[in-house]
Amino acid sequence: MGIKVVTIFLRVPKEELKRRLENRIDKLSHEEITLRLNRFDYEESKMDIYDYVMKNDDLEKALEIIQTIIDQERREELELKNK
């Protein structure tokens, strides 16, 4: 059996994305921010190809949810192997 890949789309409102990009420690140029924001609608339109879509508004909560997903996927994989 091969490696199972699980995809997670971290969703954030466009205005929040802009705020985060503008406040990054490694300071992006105006052009880099504009490019990233221009990709937003395209990326949102591809959400349905991901296994999971989750709101990314709280780092600790996001990490907890991701760990829950990993744990659940591992349990399901073990159940399949044990059948």
Phi and psi in degrees as GROMACS dihedral restraints (atoms count N, CA, C in turn):
[ dihedral_restraints ]
;  ai    aj    ak    al  type     phi  dphi    fc
    3     4     5     6     1   -84.7    20    10
    4     5     6     7     1  -175.7    20    10
    6     7     8     9     1   -81.0    20    10
    7     8     9    10     1   131.9    20    10
    9    10    11    12     1   -89.0    20    10
   10    11    12    13     1   130.3    20    10
   12    13    14    15     1  -103.8    20    10
   13    14    15    16     1   130.5    20    10
   15    16    17    18     1  -117.2    20    10
   16    17    18    19     1   129.4    20    10
   18    19    20    21     1  -107.8    20    10
   19    20    21    22     1   142.7    20    10
   21    22    23    24     1  -131.3    20    10
   22    23    24    25     1   124.2    20    10
   24    25    26    27     1   -95.6    20    10
   25    26    27    28     1   118.8    20    10
   27    28    29    30     1   -92.0    20    10
   28    29    30    31     1   110.9    20    10
   30    31    32    33     1   -96.8    20    10
   31    32    33    34     1   134.1    20    10
   33    34    35    36     1  -140.2    20    10
   34    35    36    37     1   141.3    20    10
   36    37    38    39     1   -61.1    20    10
   37    38    39    40     1   147.5    20    10
   39    40    41    42     1   -56.8    20    10
   40    41    42    43     1   -42.3    20    10
   42    43    44    45     1   -66.1    20    10
   43    44    45    46     1   -33.3    20    10
   45    46    47    48     1   -70.8    20    10
   46    47    48    49     1   -39.7    20    10
   48    49    50    51     1   -59.3    20    10
   49    50    51    52     1   -45.4    20    10
   51    52    53    54     1   -59.4    20    10
   52    53    54    55     1   -45.5    20    10
   54    55    56    57     1   -60.7    20    10
   55    56    57    58     1   -44.5    20    10
   57    58    59    60     1   -63.5    20    10
   58    59    60    61     1   -43.9    20    10
   60    61    62    63     1   -62.9    20    10
   61    62    63    64     1   -41.2    20    10
   63    64    65    66     1   -69.4    20    10
   64    65    66    67     1   -25.4    20    10
   66    67    68    69     1  -102.5    20    10
   67    68    69    70     1    10.8    20    10
   69    70    71    72     1   -63.7    20    10
   70    71    72    73     1   147.1    20    10
   72    73    74    75     1   -64.3    20    10
   73    74    75    76     1   -38.0    20    10
   75    76    77    78     1   -87.4    20    10
   76    77    78    79     1    24.6    20    10
   78    79    80    81     1    22.7    20    10
   79    80    81    82     1   107.6    20    10
   81    82    83    84     1   -85.2    20    10
   82    83    84    85     1   152.1    20    10
   84    85    86    87     1   -73.4    20    10
   85    86    87    88     1   163.5    20    10
   87    88    89    90     1   -58.0    20    10
   88    89    90    91     1   -39.0    20    10
   90    91    92    93     1   -65.7    20    10
   91    92    93    94     1   -40.5    20    10
   93    94    95    96     1   -65.7    20    10
   94    95    96    97     1   -39.9    20    10
   96    97    98    99     1   -65.3    20    10
   97    98    99   100     1   -45.0    20    10
   99   100   101   102     1   -61.3    20    10
  100   101   102   103     1   -43.6    20    10
  102   103   104   105     1   -59.7    20    10
  103   104   105   106     1   -46.0    20    10
  105   106   107   108     1   -64.1    20    10
  106   107   108   109     1   -42.7    20    10
  108   109   110   111     1   -68.1    20    10
  109   110   111   112     1   -33.1    20    10
  111   112   113   114     1   -67.6    20    10
  112   113   114   115     1   -24.4    20    10
  114   115   116   117     1   -82.7    20    10
  115   116   117   118     1   -12.4    20    10
  117   118   119   120     1   -53.8    20    10
  118   119   120   121     1   -53.2    20    10
  120   121   122   123     1   -62.4    20    10
  121   122   123   124     1   -39.6    20    10
  123   124   125   126     1   -62.0    20    10
  124   125   126   127     1   -48.3    20    10
  126   127   128   129     1   -61.7    20    10
  127   128   129   130     1   -41.8    20    10
  129   130   131   132     1   -62.1    20    10
  130   131   132   133     1   -34.5    20    10
  132   133   134   135     1   -69.4    20    10
  133   134   135   136     1   -14.6    20    10
  135   136   137   138     1  -100.8    20    10
  136   137   138   139     1     6.9    20    10
  138   139   140   141     1   -55.1    20    10
  139   140   141   142     1   -34.2    20    10
  141   142   143   144     1   -69.1    20    10
  142   143   144   145     1   -10.0    20    10
  144   145   146   147     1   -87.6    20    10
  145   146   147   148     1    -6.2    20    10
  147   148   149   150     1   -89.5    20    10
  148   149   150   151     1   153.0    20    10
  150   151   152   153     1   -71.4    20    10
  151   152   153   154     1   -35.2    20    10
  153   154   155   156     1  -136.2    20    10
  154   155   156   157     1   145.0    20    10
  156   157   158   159     1  -126.1    20    10
  157   158   159   160     1   127.1    20    10
  159   160   161   162     1  -137.0    20    10
  160   161   162   163     1   150.4    20    10
  162   163   164   165     1   -73.7    20    10
  163   164   165   166     1   133.7    20    10
  165   166   167   168     1  -115.7    20    10
  166   167   168   169     1    72.7    20    10
  168   169   170   171     1  -118.0    20    10
  169   170   171   172     1    -6.5    20    10
  171   172   173   174     1  -144.9    20    10
  172   173   174   175     1   115.6    20    10
  174   175   176   177     1   -57.3    20    10
  175   176   177   178     1   -50.0    20    10
  177   178   179   180     1   -62.1    20    10
  178   179   180   181     1   -42.5    20    10
  180   181   182   183     1   -66.3    20    10
  181   182   183   184     1   -40.6    20    10
  183   184   185   186     1   -62.0    20    10
  184   185   186   187     1   -44.2    20    10
  186   187   188   189     1   -62.3    20    10
  187   188   189   190     1   -39.7    20    10
  189   190   191   192     1   -63.6    20    10
  190   191   192   193     1   -43.7    20    10
  192   193   194   195     1   -65.5    20    10
  193   194   195   196     1   -42.7    20    10
  195   196   197   198     1   -61.8    20    10
  196   197   198   199     1   -42.5    20    10
  198   199   200   201     1   -63.0    20    10
  199   200   201   202     1   -38.5    20    10
  201   202   203   204     1   -62.2    20    10
  202   203   204   205     1   -42.1    20    10
  204   205   206   207     1   -62.1    20    10
  205   206   207   208     1   -46.4    20    10
  207   208   209   210     1   -59.7    20    10
  208   209   210   211     1   -46.8    20    10
  210   211   212   213     1   -60.3    20    10
  211   212   213   214     1   -44.8    20    10
  213   214   215   216     1   -63.5    20    10
  214   215   216   217     1   -43.6    20    10
  216   217   218   219     1   -64.1    20    10
  217   218   219   220     1   -38.9    20    10
  219   220   221   222     1   -65.2    20    10
  220   221   222   223     1   -42.0    20    10
  222   223   224   225     1   -60.3    20    10
  223   224   225   226     1   -44.6    20    10
  225   226   227   228     1   -63.9    20    10
  226   227   228   229     1   -38.7    20    10
  228   229   230   231     1   -64.6    20    10
  229   230   231   232     1   -42.7    20    10
  231   232   233   234     1   -64.4    20    10
  232   233   234   235     1   -40.3    20    10
  234   235   236   237     1   -61.8    20    10
  235   236   237   238     1   -40.1    20    10
  237   238   239   240     1   -66.4    20    10
  238   239   240   241     1   -39.7    20    10
  240   241   242   243     1   -67.5    20    10
  241   242   243   244     1   -31.5    20    10
  243   244   245   246     1   -85.1    20    10
  244   245   246   247     1    -0.4    20    10
